[in-house]
Amino acid sequence: MEESENNSQPTPFGKKKDYYLPALTGIRFFAIFHIFLFHLWALYRSENSEGMENLLMGFDNAPPTLAVFVSNGWISTSLFFLLSGFILAYLYWGEDGRLITTRRRFWLLRVARIYPIHLIVIVILILLKAPYMLSQGMPPGTLIPSALATVALVQAWYPPWIPPWSWPTWTISVLVFLYLIMPWLMTALGRLSRRQMIAALIAMPLVSIIPTLAYAARMAAGARWSMNVDMFVANSPVFWVPYFAAGMLMTRVFSLSRFHPKPSNVAWLAWGDAMFVVVIAIGCTPGIEQPLKFFIRQGLLMPLFIVMVLDLARGRGLLARFFSLPGMGFLGETGYSIFIWQGFVLLATYVSITINPAIGPYQIWIAIGLIMLLAIPSTYVVEKPLARWIRRRFIDAVD
């Protein structure tokens, strides 16, 4: 969960501070871990040179349904952006319709949480990857702008800048933009009446698929497939605003905020549980191709995730109970670290097979172990203490 003005400490289910939403923190880990496995799958399915035949070959023996679910990990990206909008609005959207703190403080808190560890990891990746890329004839005129854009976390705006250094962090690049515009989104959405907010929330899935409609029309016209066009539709920050705004609107439409928290509901079953089953069924469906993939990702999933997040926030249903179990919050807090360290783990996976091809069948488990060995201390030993120090030294001291 996003770090708030007052840090909340997890306690047993049903006894947390009023504004702490344990189930949302837990499901965030599930979504991000699903995305990580998807990136491993993408590496496994990529065209590999001679000697790389054993790369992540453990996927060869995975149960077919599980392999399909991993290959459809793109579905969890949508949940991530909806959750981000909901949680930040829950914490920071005041009753007057405005940000409860100054824009400067809001932005600096986000910067302090994201950029320090990102800069550490991206410098490591640039130092490791640059010599190889140059040796392969990649021009400095291409590498330098993409490296600078990735360092600044603005690479999602230009598709060719996304892959070279740390492909998974395009998601964080999008979040940086969403954080930047959130105060203005609050003001604009706060002017709406409740009826208008309901209408806007209902309309968001339709708004979200507009780029996909253009993409589908392009394909129907016989245009050739282009990775850059795919990345533009899938990764452009502007195209994720509807998901983020939908998460924000949920807090107002359903009257959920840190100022008026809803007590946990003891209902054992909820509509959110049924929506989760539907999402899993979609994830286990083989052969989802473009443009259907984008229609599902950008539009169809949003109503399902809205119902899921609503019941998770209210503590209703089996899903809420499961993701509120002890330890889920601890794992959920590592989400940013998992995103940021993925590029390093994927590189280590690729390099390790060139050193010892025999580890191919075990690489999936090694990669999972490595990402957690990096993410947990990164979160609790580096990121959070460093963010607190920056907050005390440069934010609170000035305010």
Sequence and secondary structure as in RCSB ss.txt:
>XXXX:A:sequence
MEESENNSQPTPFGKKKDYYLPALTGIRFFAIFHIFLFHLWALYRSENSEGMENLLMGFDNAPPTLAVFVSNGWI
STSLFFLLSGFILAYLYWGEDGRLITTRRRFWLLRVARIYPIHLIVIVILILLKAPYMLSQGMPPGTLIPSALAT
VALVQAWYPPWIPPWSWPTWTISVLVFLYLIMPWLMTALGRLSRRQMIAALIAMPLVSIIPTLAYAARMAAGARW
SMNVDMFVANSPVFWVPYFAAGMLMTRVFSLSRFHPKPSNVAWLAWGDAMFVVVIAIGCTPGIEQPLKFFIRQGL
LMPLFIVMVLDLARGRGLLARFFSLPGMGFLGETGYSIFIWQGFVLLATYVSITINPAIGPYQIWIAIGLIMLLA
IPSTYVVEKPLARWIRRRFIDAVD
>XXXX:A:secstr
    SS     STT S TT  HHHHHHHHHHHHHHHHHHHHHHHHS   TT TTTTGGGGGS HHHHHHHHTTTH
HHHHHHHHHHHHHHHHHB TTSSBSS HHHHHHHHHHHHHHHHHHHHHHHHHHHHHHHHHTT  HHHHHHHHHHH
HHT GGGSGGGSHHHHGGGHHHHHHHHHHHHHHHHHHHHHTS HHHHHHHHHHHHHHHTHHHHHHHHHHHTT   
 HHHHHHHHH GGGGHHHHHHHHHHHHHTT SSSS       S  HHHHHHHHHHHHHT S   TTHHHHIIIII
HHHHHHHHHHHHHHT HHHHHHTTSTTHHHHHTTHHHHHHHHHHHHHHHHHHHHH GGGGGGHHHHHHHHHHHHH
HHIIIIIIHHHHHHHIIIIIITT 
